[in-house]
Amino acid sequence: MQIYENDIKKMVEQVLQQLGQGQTAEVPAQIHVEISLGDGVFDTVDEAAAAARIAWGKLRKLTTATRKQMIENMREISRNHANELAQLAVEETKLGKVEDKIAKILLAANKTPGVEDLVSTAYSGDDGLTLVEYAPIGVFGSITPSTNPAATVINNSISLIAAGNTVVYNPHPSAKRVSIKTLKLLNQAIVAAGGPENALTSVASPNLETSAQVMNHPKVNALVVTGGGPVVNAAMAVGKKVIAAGPGNPPVVVDETAIIAKAAADIVKGASFDNNVLCTAEKEVFVVDKVANLLKAEMVKNGAIELKGIQFEKLLEKVLVKKNDKFYPNRDFIGKDASVILQAAGFQANPNVKLIIAETTKDHPLVMTEMLMPILPIVRVPDVDQAIELAVIAEKGNRHTAIMHSQNITNLTKMAQEIQATIFVKNGPSVAGLGFESEGFTTLTIAGPTGEGLTSAKTFTRQRRCVLVDGFRII
């Protein structure tokens, strides 16, 4: 909504007149709109999309230097508010750990590529000059999850703005406060650098209906979706360009050549990070029998607790729900601390316990279900070939993430070829695949279903080929 100076004067005069007559002044709704104008939050998807479209028109006219400064400001404000956003995320969603959410926010702020990701290619010769450059697509619609709300908004926003796009967000309803807070902070950073207002927009009350409206809106050119299978399928049915990050069920393979002490520490670290809500986190382990006992013992040394027999059965009663012959995670325990889950199952729990482990069969529901809890099933196998075979089955063709601990290059190569994952971590925790305490850039949107892989600014562009013919011939 556009408000002009004369409109503001009339509204102020109306309020003053009411006060002079001893009446309770009613502030017109338009004044609230004026106060919030530019922060990116709107009552309807139509308003959010219209504002994002206007912002895109302004963004296209800015210099690369200005866009670089926008990105630097976005990084800085994210770092400065990392603690606040992490605490708000845990408070609102009841998922994960504050310290790990801080780590994810800082990772997204520091290691998401900016405009430097957009490197043009030039071809020159006797017949002229051809330049292939990366151009923006326009207005993106972005569906973000409850598991990594602030980090995903920061990561996507830096990538999309660096690429020259603007965004209409539809955050997960259970993470709307932290997602919108993050969006507002990033918009402040963009404006402070000379960028347009409303480069990032959202509806104030996101839900399933507004999600569908964002995906189908005529002013939205393309979609980036981070979530489970249903939302990914819904986005791909729209008919627009979709960059989709779907579910995962990452397996871990440990063969007899692995450095077991390190493998155990890495697995506990990755599987317990933010209470396993990352889709990249270790979800099941296939270990060669001759080193299985040692692996479990080392995992216990690193903060895991093993459950057996009746104890394990009691745990399963709490964390698994069966519907129509299929098993699902009990949502009450997704992202909860291991100690909280243990207490709910009736056990005295040390608050320092990071991870619950238990031996299972190869087709156990914990193996075949993405639980998003700090619970890790362990399956013994006779050899590495069977471990890899079962890992491929458990991964379900998601092409998301897999991990292997081995000192045998042949085994590592075979696993990589068979699993066909977007991220394959060798001899490290799963979070290393996101650039955490490892090399490489980071992303919280891993586009396995649509094939883009780890997204960056380049992912959210289209190629433009500019051809100068006979540029070096004298006529």
C-alpha positions, 0 to 999 in steps of 0.5 A: 500500500502506498501512503502519501504525505497528505494522507499522513497529515490528515490521519494525524489531524484526525487523531489530534481532533479526537484528543482535543474533544476528550475522546479516545483516539482511534489510530487508523489502520493505515498508520500501522501500515506506514510504521511497518512499511518496508519491513517485509511483513504483509497481511496477504500473499498478494501484498507480499508478492507485489512488494517483492516485485517492486523491490526486484525492479529496484534491485536490478538497477543497483551496482554489484558493489552495492549488492556486495555491501548488502551481503556483508551487512546481512552477514554482520547482522546475522552474526550479531543476533545469532544468540537471540535468534537461536534462543527464539528458535528453540523457544518457539519450535521446541526443537534442538539445542541453542548452542547448535543453532547458534553454530548453524546461524554463524555457519550460514552467515559466514560461509554462504557464498555471495556475489563472488559465486557468479563468475562469467565465462568469456570466449574470444577469437577471430569471430568475435566475443561471447560472454556467458553470465549469470542473470537473476530469475526474478521473484522467488517463493521460498518455503522454509522448515521448522528444523533450521528456521533462522539458518535457512532464511539467512542462507537462502536470503544471502544466496538469492539476493547475491543472485539478484532476486527478491523473495516471498517467504512462507515460513513453517507456521511453528517457526514463524516468529523466529523466521520473520524476526530473521527476515526483518533483521536482514531487510534492515541490513539490506536497506542500510547498504542502499538496497530496496525495502521489501527485498525479502517478504512474508505473510504475517501468519503463514499456513498451508493455504498461504504456502499454496498461494505463494507457490501459485502466485503469478508474480512469483517466478520460481520456487525454492522449497526446503521440507518433507516429501509432501511439500516438495511434491506440491511445489513440483506440481505447480509447473514453475522452476523448482529447486527442492530440498527433500527428506533424507535418511543418511546411513553410516557405514563402518568397515573393519579398517576404520579408526574406530575411536575417531569414527565413534566420536564423529558419529556421536557428534554428527547424530547428536548435533542439534538433536538430529533435526538436520536432514544430513545427520546420521540416521542409522549405522551399518558396521562390520561385525568384528568391530561392532562391539568396539564401536559401541564402547567408544560411542558410549565413551563419547556420550552415547547410552546403549539400550537393550531388551525391555528398555529398548522396547519401552523407548520404542513405545514412546518414539514410534507411532504406527498408522495404517501399517506404517511407522512414523516418529512421534512428533512430541519427541522430534528434536528433543534432548536424549535425556528428555526422551529417556525420562519419558520412557521411564528411565533416570537420565543423565542430562549429559547423555547426547545420543541413544543407541541400540542394536536392531535388525536391518529392516527395523522401523528405526532404520527405515524411518527418518526420526529426527531424534538423537536415537541411532540404530546400529546393524551388524553385518558380516562384511562391508559389501553387505553394509553398503548394500543395506545402506543404499536400501535405507537411504531410499534413493533420496540422494541426500547424504551418506557417511562412511568410516574406512581407511580402504580407498576401494571401499570408499569408492564403491560406497560413493558409486553405489549410494549416489548421495549429494553429500558423501562424508568420508571419515568425519561427522555428517555436519562436515558435509555442510562446511562445518569445521571442514572445507567448502561453502555451506548451504541449508538447502540441499536440492537432491530431488531436483538435482542442483545439489548444494545450493548457492547464488549461482543456483538461483540464476539463469544463464545469459549468453551475450554474443558480439559477432565480428568484433575484431574484424576491420571492415 
